[in-house]
């Protein structure tokens, strides 16, 4: 696949495009691909999470379950949707709708665009880590085809909780990461200002992840980015989703689940970190008996 823009854009420019405030969000794509979309709300336990939209719609002549992060355009919308950072209720809603769809044989399509799960105290108190872990586990039991498309930001476990799928695709100028560049820079160098450097080493672009086998296909974007031509971006996404879904429709459920498990079980064998990423610690200075580096080069660490 020819990636025109990725040949010239820096990694940080791709990050900025993935976060562009006018970039199409999940509902922009869903309403274009499924004009009859009906939103369904609630986790049937306590609340609805507006950070994730979900419901039913007709696409390519069949009913599908749509899931998608929604960031919001105005400040009020972003606050209401918590900048697409899900609470535990969002992950429970996603699985509830997926299971409801599976009951009737409806495929599931998840559009991923989140900085990550909500890290606030309220989410922690209600068990956000358990909710994500449970969702990841339960996706391996959904007996219908599941597709995931990273349309903007795919942030850490917050994204993975709705992206365990038979096929994963990425828009050309999207990112998918174990941590945001800012968080990675803070963790590794204790300096978030080194976010551009971290982004360049994290291997988070669609080109990187396609080469590693983490995603199956890259969706080409209109010249300049999806925000300049949402209709063109939706048409490209439509074609790639159908290309990936069509062969899955005839696969028996037991084979589908087995392949999904194998896909993620061995994905770690494909991923390789850049050899020079992070602070350098000489092996002879590392005391494995107590896990303390004596003379390591971590900044601000007292010897």
PyMOL commands that set and color helices and strands:
alter all, ss='L'
color gray80, all
select helices_A, chain A and resi 5-7+11-18+26-33+75-80+82-84+88-103+121-125+128-139+156-160+181-189+192-201+206-212+226-228+230-246+253-265+267-269+283-285
alter helices_A, ss='H'
color red, helices_A
select strands_A, chain A and resi 38-39+52-59+62-69+107-114+146-155+167-171+175-177+217-219+286-287+292-293
alter strands_A, ss='S'
color yellow, strands_A
deselect
rebuild
show_as cartoon
